[in-house]
């Protein structure tokens, strides 16, 4: 295992960099001042918003992503049409509410902004898009606008004052992924979290500019699709040395399905600062499983403009694949029936066909200009075509019966792939 040059490397990724609140307020007030000045002189006033990249780009360079994004959309007051006048009014209202939240030093939600004037906004997605586009236009993160995606169930809107305690509660509420393993996180305030002491797994923390991660004892990272798989693999095992090595030598993570920002940001940071540490991914053999892997490896449409700060193109897929399903059946460890091999739903088929039409499937490693993609013996287009031809899919749970536990199967994979060296103690696991 390669040792890091600096065990406590400072986080300096664009995914973690935060803009000072005063700077964000100044940028917004400059937009508002320009509108007021134009109105005072009787000139046409314009709001120009640069929309985010709506599809995955071929290039992960941030500057290139901005150039490749659509040209700025401009709306004039009063507007040549009723639609343009509405767009101008809606954009100005969102800017006003975001500015108010920043000035009041309060956290708000997209939902709360919508309910400030539902008659004007008409649909929630109008607010969702404008808030993200405003952040992109100002070259800041959405959290720099004091706006989060969804409310915190245990708090009221009136409570959204960003005291230290409340911000911690907000971060916990927004977090979804879980992580466990032999590494530590040292915050700017001096607080230290040891994730090896989290037997049940801890919420993946939001990382901030200047935080320090000690990954010197990490030999590998395994990201699994489901929380149930995470729990099974992270369980305290009364096992011999091989399983001790599996559980104690690397980081185990789950995004609980499609991953959240924090999970993707942590994985990206590990891939950049510790490029010799392999990162593996275990997902269901179905269209969503492949889509989840590609979200980690290349990004998502919703955050395409931040792919340069979130993608992990070096990630290796380890299953489930059609080959895994066939091998399990050949070994007599899996019986094909309606409980183990499921039919595709209409939604599955639609997703698979949509993915087959995407460049990310057809062009493979060429996507986003990444040439270091780890796809051993795997043709993603072929996998999706097999699913569609067979009209079948399989979940990770089918492995739960292999030799009695998911741990055994993952251990066999680990030894076969080589992320854990085989010893004489491992022979029962290999057979």
C-alpha positions as a LaTeX table, in Angstrom:
\begin{tabular}{lrrr}
\hline
Residue & $x$ (\AA) & $y$ (\AA) & $z$ (\AA) \\
\hline
Unk1 & 0.00 & 0.00 & 0.00 \\
Unk2 & 1.43 & 3.37 & $-0.99$ \\
Unk3 & 1.86 & 5.79 & 1.90 \\
Unk4 & 0.67 & 9.37 & 1.45 \\
Unk5 & 3.25 & 12.11 & 1.20 \\
Unk6 & 1.37 & 13.97 & 3.91 \\
Unk7 & $-1.01$ & 11.89 & 6.08 \\
Unk8 & $-2.90$ & 15.07 & 6.99 \\
Unk9 & $-3.25$ & 16.57 & 3.54 \\
Unk10 & $-5.31$ & 19.75 & 3.46 \\
Unk11 & $-8.50$ & 19.57 & 1.44 \\
Unk12 & $-8.24$ & 21.97 & $-1.49$ \\
Unk13 & $-10.68$ & 20.48 & $-3.96$ \\
Unk14 & $-13.26$ & 22.80 & $-5.64$ \\
Unk15 & $-15.91$ & 20.51 & $-4.13$ \\
Unk16 & $-14.95$ & 21.66 & $-0.63$ \\
Unk17 & $-13.99$ & 25.31 & $-1.21$ \\
Unk18 & $-16.49$ & 27.70 & 0.36 \\
Unk19 & $-16.96$ & 31.35 & $-0.55$ \\
Unk20 & $-17.07$ & 33.92 & 2.26 \\
Unk21 & $-20.64$ & 35.05 & 2.86 \\
Unk22 & $-19.75$ & 38.70 & 2.38 \\
Unk23 & $-18.31$ & 37.92 & $-1.05$ \\
Unk24 & $-21.47$ & 36.11 & $-2.13$ \\
Unk25 & $-23.67$ & 38.96 & $-0.88$ \\
Unk26 & $-21.51$ & 41.46 & $-2.78$ \\
Unk27 & $-21.91$ & 39.51 & $-6.02$ \\
Unk28 & $-25.69$ & 39.33 & $-5.65$ \\
Unk29 & $-25.96$ & 43.01 & $-4.73$ \\
Unk30 & $-23.95$ & 43.88 & $-7.85$ \\
Unk31 & $-26.63$ & 42.14 & $-9.93$ \\
Unk32 & $-29.41$ & 43.99 & $-8.10$ \\
Unk33 & $-27.59$ & 47.34 & $-8.31$ \\
Unk34 & $-27.24$ & 46.99 & $-12.07$ \\
Unk35 & $-31.00$ & 46.45 & $-12.39$ \\
Unk36 & $-31.81$ & 49.45 & $-10.16$ \\
Unk37 & $-29.38$ & 51.67 & $-12.07$ \\
Unk38 & $-30.94$ & 50.75 & $-15.41$ \\
Unk39 & $-34.42$ & 51.42 & $-14.08$ \\
Unk40 & $-33.43$ & 54.81 & $-12.63$ \\
Unk41 & $-32.09$ & 55.94 & $-16.01$ \\
Unk42 & $-35.04$ & 54.51 & $-17.89$ \\
Unk43 & $-32.91$ & 51.95 & $-19.67$ \\
Unk44 & $-34.02$ & 48.38 & $-20.35$ \\
Unk45 & $-32.85$ & 46.21 & $-17.47$ \\
Unk46 & $-31.70$ & 42.65 & $-17.90$ \\
Unk47 & $-31.09$ & 39.61 & $-15.72$ \\
Unk48 & $-28.52$ & 37.24 & $-17.24$ \\
Unk49 & $-28.34$ & 33.71 & $-15.82$ \\
Unk50 & $-25.83$ & 31.12 & $-17.02$ \\
Unk51 & $-27.53$ & 27.70 & $-16.96$ \\
Unk52 & $-25.61$ & 24.73 & $-15.66$ \\
Unk53 & $-24.29$ & 22.02 & $-17.94$ \\
Unk54 & $-27.40$ & 19.86 & $-18.31$ \\
Unk55 & $-25.64$ & 16.76 & $-19.64$ \\
Unk56 & $-22.39$ & 15.04 & $-18.82$ \\
Unk57 & $-19.51$ & 16.67 & $-20.68$ \\
Unk58 & $-16.53$ & 15.00 & $-22.30$ \\
Unk59 & $-14.14$ & 17.13 & $-20.28$ \\
Unk60 & $-13.78$ & 17.44 & $-16.51$ \\
Unk61 & $-11.84$ & 20.70 & $-16.57$ \\
Unk62 & $-13.93$ & 23.31 & $-14.73$ \\
Unk63 & $-13.08$ & 26.14 & $-17.14$ \\
Unk64 & $-13.93$ & 23.98 & $-20.13$ \\
Unk65 & $-17.20$ & 22.88 & $-18.53$ \\
Unk66 & $-18.21$ & 26.52 & $-18.19$ \\
Unk67 & $-17.35$ & 27.24 & $-21.81$ \\
Unk68 & $-19.31$ & 24.17 & $-22.92$ \\
Unk69 & $-22.39$ & 25.16 & $-20.92$ \\
Unk70 & $-25.21$ & 26.87 & $-22.74$ \\
Unk71 & $-24.92$ & 30.59 & $-23.35$ \\
Unk72 & $-26.40$ & 32.91 & $-20.74$ \\
Unk73 & $-30.13$ & 33.35 & $-20.78$ \\
Unk74 & $-31.20$ & 37.00 & $-20.58$ \\
Unk75 & $-34.62$ & 38.31 & $-19.59$ \\
Unk76 & $-35.59$ & 41.96 & $-19.97$ \\
Unk77 & $-38.03$ & 44.15 & $-18.08$ \\
Unk78 & $-40.85$ & 44.49 & $-19.08$ \\
Unk79 & $-40.12$ & 41.83 & $-21.64$ \\
Unk80 & $-41.12$ & 41.40 & $-25.24$ \\
Unk81 & $-43.57$ & 38.64 & $-24.31$ \\
Unk82 & $-45.53$ & 37.62 & $-21.25$ \\
Unk83 & $-43.24$ & 34.61 & $-20.88$ \\
Unk84 & $-40.12$ & 36.78 & $-20.78$ \\
Unk85 & $-41.71$ & 39.14 & $-18.26$ \\
Unk86 & $-42.57$ & 36.15 & $-16.05$ \\
Unk87 & $-39.04$ & 34.77 & $-16.35$ \\
Unk88 & $-37.59$ & 38.13 & $-15.31$ \\
Unk89 & $-39.94$ & 38.42 & $-12.32$ \\
Unk90 & $-39.30$ & 34.85 & $-11.18$ \\
Unk91 & $-35.52$ & 35.23 & $-11.43$ \\
Unk92 & $-35.59$ & 38.54 & $-9.55$ \\
Unk93 & $-37.76$ & 37.01 & $-6.80$ \\
Unk94 & $-35.35$ & 34.09 & $-6.31$ \\
Unk95 & $-32.39$ & 36.50 & $-6.19$ \\
Unk96 & $-34.23$ & 38.62 & $-3.61$ \\
Unk97 & $-35.07$ & 35.66 & $-1.36$ \\
Unk98 & $-31.55$ & 34.23 & $-1.54$ \\
Unk99 & $-30.10$ & 37.66 & $-0.73$ \\
Unk100 & $-32.45$ & 37.97 & 2.23 \\
Unk101 & $-31.40$ & 34.58 & 3.60 \\
Unk102 & $-27.74$ & 35.57 & 3.38 \\
Unk103 & $-28.27$ & 38.96 & 4.99 \\
Unk104 & $-30.36$ & 37.40 & 7.77 \\
Unk105 & $-27.69$ & 34.71 & 8.22 \\
Unk106 & $-30.42$ & 32.08 & 7.93 \\
Unk107 & $-30.63$ & 28.73 & 6.15 \\
Unk108 & $-33.60$ & 28.21 & 3.85 \\
Unk109 & $-34.75$ & 25.45 & 1.53 \\
Unk110 & $-35.81$ & 25.29 & $-2.08$ \\
Unk111 & $-39.23$ & 24.23 & $-0.86$ \\
Unk112 & $-39.48$ & 27.22 & 1.45 \\
Unk113 & $-38.55$ & 29.58 & $-1.40$ \\
Unk114 & $-41.30$ & 28.06 & $-3.54$ \\
Unk115 & $-43.93$ & 28.58 & $-0.86$ \\
Unk116 & $-43.01$ & 32.24 & $-0.52$ \\
Unk117 & $-44.99$ & 32.77 & $-3.74$ \\
Unk118 & $-46.35$ & 29.53 & $-5.25$ \\
Unk119 & $-48.67$ & 31.48 & $-7.51$ \\
Unk120 & $-45.69$ & 33.15 & $-9.16$ \\
Unk121 & $-43.38$ & 30.14 & $-9.34$ \\
Unk122 & $-46.14$ & 27.71 & $-10.45$ \\
Unk123 & $-43.90$ & 24.63 & $-10.06$ \\
Unk124 & $-41.22$ & 23.58 & $-7.57$ \\
Unk125 & $-38.81$ & 22.67 & $-10.37$ \\
Unk126 & $-38.77$ & 26.31 & $-11.48$ \\
Unk127 & $-37.22$ & 27.28 & $-8.15$ \\
Unk128 & $-34.94$ & 24.23 & $-8.10$ \\
Unk129 & $-33.43$ & 25.10 & $-11.46$ \\
Unk130 & $-33.07$ & 28.83 & $-10.83$ \\
Unk131 & $-31.33$ & 28.37 & $-7.47$ \\
Unk132 & $-28.76$ & 25.99 & $-8.98$ \\
Unk133 & $-28.31$ & 28.20 & $-12.05$ \\
Unk134 & $-27.80$ & 31.24 & $-9.81$ \\
Unk135 & $-25.09$ & 29.39 & $-7.89$ \\
Unk136 & $-23.43$ & 28.43 & $-11.20$ \\
Unk137 & $-23.67$ & 32.02 & $-12.48$ \\
Unk138 & $-22.01$ & 33.36 & $-9.33$ \\
Unk139 & $-19.42$ & 30.53 & $-9.40$ \\
Unk140 & $-20.33$ & 29.33 & $-5.91$ \\
Unk141 & $-21.84$ & 26.21 & $-4.39$ \\
Unk142 & $-25.55$ & 26.15 & $-3.63$ \\
Unk143 & $-24.77$ & 25.91 & 0.09 \\
Unk144 & $-22.92$ & 29.25 & $-0.25$ \\
Unk145 & $-26.36$ & 30.74 & $-0.93$ \\
Unk146 & $-27.63$ & 29.32 & 2.40 \\
Unk147 & $-30.04$ & 27.13 & 0.41 \\
Unk148 & $-30.44$ & 23.39 & 0.88 \\
Unk149 & $-32.48$ & 20.93 & $-1.16$ \\
Unk150 & $-34.92$ & 19.73 & 1.47 \\
Unk151 & $-36.01$ & 20.61 & 5.01 \\
Unk152 & $-34.68$ & 19.06 & 8.17 \\
Unk153 & $-37.48$ & 16.95 & 9.65 \\
Unk154 & $-36.71$ & 17.83 & 13.26 \\
Unk155 & $-36.49$ & 21.60 & 12.70 \\
Unk156 & $-38.95$ & 24.32 & 11.75 \\
Unk157 & $-38.26$ & 26.99 & 9.16 \\
Unk158 & $-38.07$ & 29.57 & 11.94 \\
Unk159 & $-35.23$ & 27.61 & 13.52 \\
Unk160 & $-32.96$ & 27.82 & 10.48 \\
Unk161 & $-30.37$ & 30.09 & 12.07 \\
Unk162 & $-26.85$ & 28.84 & 11.31 \\
Unk163 & $-25.50$ & 28.54 & 14.82 \\
Unk164 & $-22.75$ & 25.93 & 15.14 \\
Unk165 & $-25.08$ & 23.40 & 16.76 \\
Unk166 & $-27.82$ & 23.96 & 14.20 \\
Unk167 & $-25.41$ & 23.74 & 11.28 \\
Unk168 & $-24.28$ & 20.38 & 12.63 \\
Unk169 & $-27.91$ & 19.24 & 12.78 \\
Unk170 & $-28.47$ & 20.54 & 9.25 \\
Unk171 & $-25.45$ & 18.66 & 7.93 \\
Unk172 & $-26.60$ & 15.45 & 9.61 \\
Unk173 & $-30.07$ & 15.87 & 8.16 \\
Unk174 & $-28.71$ & 16.36 & 4.65 \\
Unk175 & $-26.24$ & 13.48 & 4.91 \\
Unk176 & $-27.23$ & 10.07 & 3.61 \\
Unk177 & $-24.16$ & 7.93 & 3.01 \\
Unk178 & $-22.42$ & 5.79 & 5.63 \\
Unk179 & $-18.71$ & 5.14 & 6.09 \\
Unk180 & $-16.46$ & 3.07 & 8.35 \\
Unk181 & $-12.75$ & 2.31 & 8.28 \\
Unk182 & $-9.27$ & 3.09 & 9.59 \\
Unk183 & $-9.03$ & 6.81 & 8.90 \\
Unk184 & $-9.50$ & 10.08 & 10.78 \\
Unk185 & $-10.81$ & 13.55 & 10.00 \\
Unk186 & $-9.32$ & 16.61 & 11.72 \\
Unk187 & $-11.48$ & 19.72 & 11.47 \\
Unk188 & $-10.31$ & 23.32 & 11.46 \\
Unk189 & $-11.79$ & 23.76 & 14.95 \\
Unk190 & $-9.54$ & 20.98 & 16.27 \\
Unk191 & $-12.22$ & 18.30 & 16.55 \\
Unk192 & $-11.08$ & 14.81 & 15.55 \\
Unk193 & $-13.28$ & 11.95 & 14.28 \\
Unk194 & $-11.90$ & 8.40 & 14.17 \\
Unk195 & $-14.08$ & 6.38 & 11.79 \\
Unk196 & $-12.51$ & 3.13 & 12.94 \\
Unk197 & $-14.41$ & 3.65 & 16.20 \\
Unk198 & $-17.78$ & 3.69 & 14.41 \\
Unk199 & $-18.83$ & 0.00 & 14.43 \\
Unk200 & $-22.24$ & 0.80 & 12.95 \\
Unk201 & $-20.83$ & 3.24 & 10.44 \\
Unk202 & $-21.01$ & 7.03 & 10.59 \\
Unk203 & $-22.71$ & 9.49 & 8.29 \\
Unk204 & $-20.34$ & 10.60 & 5.55 \\
Unk205 & $-19.28$ & 14.05 & 6.73 \\
Unk206 & $-19.41$ & 17.21 & 4.65 \\
Unk207 & $-15.80$ & 18.20 & 3.96 \\
Unk208 & $-14.64$ & 21.79 & 4.19 \\
Unk209 & $-11.65$ & 23.62 & 2.81 \\
Unk210 & $-8.79$ & 23.12 & 5.26 \\
Unk211 & $-10.03$ & 19.88 & 6.84 \\
Unk212 & $-7.38$ & 17.17 & 7.13 \\
Unk213 & $-7.84$ & 13.47 & 6.39 \\
Unk214 & $-5.36$ & 10.83 & 7.56 \\
Unk215 & $-5.65$ & 7.96 & 5.07 \\
Unk216 & $-2.22$ & 6.42 & 5.80 \\
Unk217 & $-3.72$ & 3.09 & 6.97 \\
Unk218 & $-6.19$ & 2.71 & 4.11 \\
Unk219 & $-5.41$ & $-0.06$ & 1.63 \\
Unk220 & $-8.60$ & 0.01 & $-0.40$ \\
Unk221 & $-12.12$ & 1.46 & $-0.57$ \\
Unk222 & $-15.29$ & $-0.53$ & $-1.25$ \\
Unk223 & $-18.51$ & 1.30 & $-2.05$ \\
Unk224 & $-21.68$ & $-0.80$ & $-1.96$ \\
Unk225 & $-25.05$ & 0.20 & $-3.30$ \\
Unk226 & $-27.26$ & $-0.74$ & $-0.35$ \\
Unk227 & $-27.26$ & $-0.10$ & 3.37 \\
Unk228 & $-28.14$ & $-3.74$ & 4.05 \\
Unk229 & $-24.97$ & $-4.85$ & 2.27 \\
Unk230 & $-22.97$ & $-2.26$ & 4.19 \\
Unk231 & $-24.35$ & $-3.58$ & 7.47 \\
Unk232 & $-23.58$ & $-7.18$ & 6.55 \\
Unk233 & $-20.01$ & $-6.43$ & 5.51 \\
Unk234 & $-19.34$ & $-4.11$ & 8.44 \\
Unk235 & $-20.66$ & $-6.53$ & 11.05 \\
Unk236 & $-18.27$ & $-7.71$ & 13.75 \\
Unk237 & $-17.30$ & $-11.17$ & 12.54 \\
Unk238 & $-16.14$ & $-14.07$ & 14.66 \\
Unk239 & $-13.82$ & $-15.06$ & 11.83 \\
Unk240 & $-10.23$ & $-15.98$ & 11.25 \\
Unk241 & $-7.46$ & $-13.77$ & 9.88 \\
Unk242 & $-8.69$ & $-13.48$ & 6.26 \\
Unk243 & $-11.92$ & $-11.81$ & 7.29 \\
Unk244 & $-10.14$ & $-9.66$ & 9.87 \\
Unk245 & $-7.95$ & $-8.32$ & 7.04 \\
Unk246 & $-11.00$ & $-7.63$ & 4.90 \\
Unk247 & $-12.79$ & $-5.64$ & 7.60 \\
Unk248 & $-9.85$ & $-3.73$ & 9.07 \\
Unk249 & $-7.65$ & $-2.78$ & 6.13 \\
Unk250 & $-9.92$ & $-0.53$ & 4.12 \\
Unk251 & $-12.85$ & 1.86 & 4.01 \\
Unk252 & $-16.40$ & 0.59 & 3.52 \\
Unk253 & $-19.01$ & 3.06 & 2.22 \\
Unk254 & $-22.57$ & 3.16 & 0.95 \\
Unk255 & $-24.55$ & 5.94 & $-0.68$ \\
Unk256 & $-27.80$ & 4.08 & 0.06 \\
Unk257 & $-28.70$ & 3.92 & $-3.61$ \\
Unk258 & $-27.93$ & 6.92 & $-5.78$ \\
Unk259 & $-25.24$ & 8.78 & $-3.82$ \\
Unk260 & $-25.43$ & 12.16 & $-2.14$ \\
Unk261 & $-22.92$ & 14.99 & $-2.58$ \\
Unk262 & $-20.95$ & 14.21 & 0.59 \\
Unk263 & $-20.35$ & 10.58 & $-0.39$ \\
Unk264 & $-19.19$ & 11.46 & $-3.88$ \\
Unk265 & $-16.98$ & 14.30 & $-2.62$ \\
Unk266 & $-15.19$ & 12.07 & $-0.11$ \\
Unk267 & $-14.57$ & 9.36 & $-2.71$ \\
Unk268 & $-13.28$ & 11.94 & $-5.18$ \\
Unk269 & $-10.88$ & 13.35 & $-2.59$ \\
Unk270 & $-9.51$ & 9.90 & $-1.81$ \\
Unk271 & $-9.04$ & 9.16 & $-5.51$ \\
Unk272 & $-7.11$ & 12.40 & $-6.02$ \\
Unk273 & $-4.94$ & 12.43 & $-2.90$ \\
Unk274 & $-4.33$ & 8.65 & $-2.76$ \\
Unk275 & $-4.32$ & 7.50 & $-6.40$ \\
Unk276 & $-2.63$ & 4.21 & $-5.47$ \\
Unk277 & $-5.51$ & 3.21 & $-3.19$ \\
Unk278 & $-7.96$ & 1.17 & $-5.31$ \\
Unk279 & $-11.65$ & 2.02 & $-5.14$ \\
Unk280 & $-14.15$ & $-0.78$ & $-5.84$ \\
Unk281 & $-17.90$ & $-0.67$ & $-6.41$ \\
Unk282 & $-20.52$ & $-3.38$ & $-5.76$ \\
Unk283 & $-24.04$ & $-2.78$ & $-7.08$ \\
Unk284 & $-27.10$ & $-4.71$ & $-8.22$ \\
Unk285 & $-27.14$ & $-6.31$ & $-11.66$ \\
Unk286 & $-29.85$ & $-4.09$ & $-13.05$ \\
Unk287 & $-30.05$ & $-0.78$ & $-14.96$ \\
Unk288 & $-30.11$ & 1.25 & $-11.75$ \\
Unk289 & $-27.02$ & $-0.54$ & $-10.46$ \\
Unk290 & $-25.05$ & 0.36 & $-13.57$ \\
Unk291 & $-26.40$ & 3.92 & $-13.43$ \\
Unk292 & $-25.27$ & 4.23 & $-9.80$ \\
Unk293 & $-21.77$ & 3.05 & $-10.71$ \\
Unk294 & $-21.60$ & 5.57 & $-13.55$ \\
Unk295 & $-22.78$ & 8.32 & $-11.20$ \\
Unk296 & $-19.79$ & 7.64 & $-8.97$ \\
Unk297 & $-17.34$ & 7.20 & $-11.84$ \\
Unk298 & $-18.43$ & 10.00 & $-14.17$ \\
Unk299 & $-21.05$ & 12.16 & $-12.50$ \\
Unk300 & $-24.75$ & 12.86 & $-12.92$ \\
Unk301 & $-26.73$ & 15.17 & $-15.15$ \\
Unk302 & $-28.03$ & 17.11 & $-12.13$ \\
Unk303 & $-24.48$ & 17.98 & $-11.03$ \\
Unk304 & $-22.73$ & 17.70 & $-14.40$ \\
Unk305 & $-21.19$ & 21.13 & $-13.92$ \\
Unk306 & $-19.37$ & 19.81 & $-10.81$ \\
Unk307 & $-18.17$ & 16.53 & $-12.30$ \\
Unk308 & $-14.58$ & 17.78 & $-12.19$ \\
Unk309 & $-14.87$ & 17.87 & $-8.38$ \\
Unk310 & $-16.95$ & 14.72 & $-7.80$ \\
Unk311 & $-16.16$ & 12.04 & $-10.39$ \\
Unk312 & $-14.01$ & 8.97 & $-9.60$ \\
Unk313 & $-13.01$ & 7.60 & $-13.03$ \\
Unk314 & $-10.49$ & 5.20 & $-11.48$ \\
Unk315 & $-13.24$ & 3.26 & $-9.71$ \\
Unk316 & $-13.38$ & $-0.47$ & $-10.47$ \\
Unk317 & $-16.65$ & $-2.35$ & $-10.87$ \\
Unk318 & $-16.58$ & $-5.76$ & $-9.12$ \\
Unk319 & $-20.17$ & $-6.88$ & $-9.53$ \\
Unk320 & $-22.79$ & $-7.95$ & $-9.80$ \\
Unk321 & $-22.39$ & $-8.86$ & $-13.44$ \\
Unk322 & $-24.02$ & $-11.42$ & $-15.69$ \\
Unk323 & $-20.83$ & $-13.49$ & $-15.31$ \\
Unk324 & $-21.27$ & $-13.48$ & $-11.52$ \\
Unk325 & $-24.84$ & $-14.71$ & $-11.81$ \\
Unk326 & $-23.83$ & $-17.52$ & $-14.21$ \\
Unk327 & $-20.87$ & $-18.55$ & $-12.04$ \\
Unk328 & $-23.01$ & $-18.74$ & $-8.92$ \\
Unk329 & $-25.50$ & $-20.92$ & $-10.77$ \\
Unk330 & $-22.75$ & $-23.19$ & $-12.15$ \\
Unk331 & $-21.34$ & $-23.65$ & $-8.65$ \\
Unk332 & $-24.76$ & $-24.70$ & $-7.41$ \\
Unk333 & $-24.90$ & $-21.70$ & $-5.11$ \\
Unk334 & $-27.84$ & $-20.09$ & $-6.85$ \\
Unk335 & $-31.08$ & $-21.52$ & $-8.14$ \\
Unk336 & $-32.85$ & $-19.59$ & $-10.86$ \\
Unk337 & $-36.32$ & $-18.78$ & $-9.57$ \\
Unk338 & $-38.64$ & $-15.83$ & $-9.10$ \\
Unk339 & $-37.00$ & $-14.95$ & $-5.77$ \\
Unk340 & $-33.43$ & $-14.73$ & $-7.03$ \\
Unk341 & $-33.71$ & $-13.66$ & $-10.67$ \\
Unk342 & $-36.36$ & $-10.99$ & $-11.18$ \\
Unk343 & $-38.02$ & $-9.80$ & $-14.39$ \\
Unk344 & $-37.30$ & $-6.28$ & $-15.60$ \\
Unk345 & $-40.04$ & $-3.77$ & $-15.00$ \\
Unk346 & $-41.17$ & $-1.32$ & $-17.66$ \\
Unk347 & $-39.18$ & 1.34 & $-15.79$ \\
Unk348 & $-36.07$ & $-0.86$ & $-15.88$ \\
Unk349 & $-36.40$ & $-1.41$ & $-19.61$ \\
Unk350 & $-36.91$ & 2.30 & $-20.26$ \\
Unk351 & $-33.80$ & 3.18 & $-18.22$ \\
Unk352 & $-31.69$ & 0.51 & $-19.94$ \\
Unk353 & $-32.75$ & 1.69 & $-23.39$ \\
Unk354 & $-32.09$ & 5.31 & $-22.44$ \\
Unk355 & $-28.62$ & 4.41 & $-21.16$ \\
Unk356 & $-27.83$ & 2.47 & $-24.32$ \\
Unk357 & $-28.50$ & 5.67 & $-26.23$ \\
Unk358 & $-26.09$ & 7.65 & $-24.09$ \\
Unk359 & $-22.52$ & 8.38 & $-25.18$ \\
Unk360 & $-21.28$ & 7.31 & $-21.75$ \\
Unk361 & $-22.23$ & 3.73 & $-22.53$ \\
Unk362 & $-21.22$ & 3.68 & $-26.20$ \\
Unk363 & $-17.87$ & 5.39 & $-25.75$ \\
Unk364 & $-16.86$ & 3.86 & $-22.44$ \\
Unk365 & $-13.54$ & 5.16 & $-21.16$ \\
Unk366 & $-13.49$ & 8.00 & $-23.69$ \\
Unk367 & $-16.29$ & 9.70 & $-21.76$ \\
Unk368 & $-15.25$ & 12.99 & $-20.18$ \\
Unk369 & $-11.76$ & 12.57 & $-21.54$ \\
Unk370 & $-10.97$ & 9.87 & $-18.97$ \\
Unk371 & $-8.66$ & 7.14 & $-20.16$ \\
Unk372 & $-7.93$ & 5.44 & $-16.84$ \\
Unk373 & $-11.28$ & 3.77 & $-16.31$ \\
Unk374 & $-11.05$ & 0.33 & $-14.71$ \\
Unk375 & $-13.52$ & $-1.92$ & $-16.51$ \\
Unk376 & $-11.95$ & $-5.41$ & $-16.51$ \\
Unk377 & $-13.89$ & $-7.86$ & $-18.69$ \\
Unk378 & $-16.92$ & $-5.62$ & $-18.60$ \\
Unk379 & $-18.73$ & $-4.16$ & $-21.56$ \\
Unk380 & $-21.48$ & $-1.96$ & $-20.14$ \\
Unk381 & $-23.44$ & $-1.86$ & $-23.34$ \\
Unk382 & $-23.26$ & $-5.65$ & $-23.52$ \\
Unk383 & $-24.42$ & $-6.01$ & $-19.89$ \\
Unk384 & $-27.48$ & $-3.88$ & $-20.53$ \\
Unk385 & $-28.23$ & $-5.78$ & $-23.73$ \\
Unk386 & $-28.05$ & $-9.07$ & $-21.82$ \\
Unk387 & $-30.54$ & $-7.74$ & $-19.26$ \\
Unk388 & $-32.91$ & $-6.65$ & $-22.00$ \\
Unk389 & $-32.54$ & $-9.90$ & $-23.95$ \\
Unk390 & $-33.08$ & $-12.10$ & $-20.89$ \\
Unk391 & $-35.62$ & $-9.69$ & $-19.40$ \\
Unk392 & $-33.92$ & $-10.41$ & $-16.07$ \\
Unk393 & $-32.11$ & $-8.65$ & $-13.24$ \\
Unk394 & $-30.57$ & $-9.69$ & $-9.92$ \\
Unk395 & $-29.93$ & $-7.96$ & $-6.61$ \\
Unk396 & $-26.91$ & $-8.23$ & $-4.32$ \\
Unk397 & $-29.09$ & $-10.15$ & $-1.88$ \\
Unk398 & $-28.79$ & $-13.29$ & $-4.02$ \\
Unk399 & $-25.23$ & $-13.57$ & $-2.70$ \\
Unk400 & $-26.36$ & $-13.67$ & 0.92 \\
Unk401 & $-26.72$ & $-17.43$ & 0.64 \\
Unk402 & $-23.26$ & $-18.02$ & $-0.85$ \\
Unk403 & $-21.32$ & $-20.04$ & 1.72 \\
Unk404 & $-23.66$ & $-18.54$ & 4.31 \\
Unk405 & $-22.75$ & $-14.86$ & 4.01 \\
Unk406 & $-22.02$ & $-11.96$ & 1.73 \\
Unk407 & $-18.64$ & $-11.59$ & 3.45 \\
Unk408 & $-17.44$ & $-14.91$ & 1.98 \\
Unk409 & $-18.28$ & $-13.90$ & $-1.56$ \\
Unk410 & $-16.65$ & $-10.46$ & $-1.22$ \\
Unk411 & $-13.58$ & $-12.11$ & 0.31 \\
Unk412 & $-13.32$ & $-14.41$ & $-2.71$ \\
Unk413 & $-13.61$ & $-11.38$ & $-4.98$ \\
Unk414 & $-10.96$ & $-9.51$ & $-2.99$ \\
Unk415 & $-8.48$ & $-12.38$ & $-3.30$ \\
Unk416 & $-9.28$ & $-13.02$ & $-6.97$ \\
Unk417 & $-8.92$ & $-9.34$ & $-7.94$ \\
Unk418 & $-5.85$ & $-9.01$ & $-5.76$ \\
Unk419 & $-6.72$ & $-6.18$ & $-3.43$ \\
Unk420 & $-6.04$ & $-8.63$ & $-0.57$ \\
Unk421 & $-3.14$ & $-11.07$ & $-0.91$ \\
Unk422 & $-4.04$ & $-14.75$ & $-0.54$ \\
Unk423 & $-2.43$ & $-16.84$ & 2.20 \\
Unk424 & $-2.76$ & $-20.45$ & 3.27 \\
Unk425 & $-5.46$ & $-19.34$ & 5.70 \\
Unk426 & $-7.52$ & $-18.16$ & 2.74 \\
Unk427 & $-7.78$ & $-21.52$ & 0.99 \\
Unk428 & $-11.28$ & $-22.32$ & 2.30 \\
Unk429 & $-12.45$ & $-18.95$ & 0.99 \\
Unk430 & $-11.03$ & $-19.58$ & $-2.47$ \\
Unk431 & $-12.39$ & $-23.10$ & $-2.95$ \\
\hline
\end{tabular}
